[in-house]
Amino acid sequence: MLSDISHLRAKLVHAVNEHESFTAHPVVQLSQQLDGYILEYQKALFTKGGEKR
């Protein structure tokens, strides 16, 4: 899951640089998708008692 987050983060950075805007539709979509991945990761950590794996 961490590799997915890292990959999506890289795509987001690229999109921001490409569109030169934080509010461009593709940038917002990627940001929202990344938020979802991070939320799922945090939920997984919480349910595993805080383990970082």
N, C-alpha and C positions, 0 to 999 in steps of 0.2 A: 504494500500500500504506500509506503514511503517513496518508492521509486515512481509511482504514479503521480504523487503529489509533486515531486521534484520535476518530473517531465512537464506536468501541466503548468507549474510555476515558470519554467523556461519558456514555454509557449506564450504565457501571459506577458512576460518581459519583452519577448520578440514582437508581440502584437502592439504593445504600447509604443515601442520604438518605431514600428512600421506606420502606425496611424497617428503618431505624435499627439495622442489624446488618451486621457483616462476614461472618457465618456463615449468613445466610439462603440458602436453596437458589438462588434466582435470582441473587444476588450472587456466590456461588461459581461458578455456571455461567458468568457473564459474565467473571469473573476468569480462569477457566481458558481460555476462548476468547481473551481478550486475551493471555494468556501464549503461546498458540499462534501468534497473529499476530506478536507480538514476536520469538519464536524464528525464525519464517520470515524475518522482515525481517533479523535478525542473520545468519542463514545466507546470505541473498542478499548482504549486505554483505561477508561473509567470502569468498564465492566470487568476488566482483568485485574482490578485492584491496583492500578497505577503502574503496571509493568510497562517498560518501554521497548516492546518488541513488536 
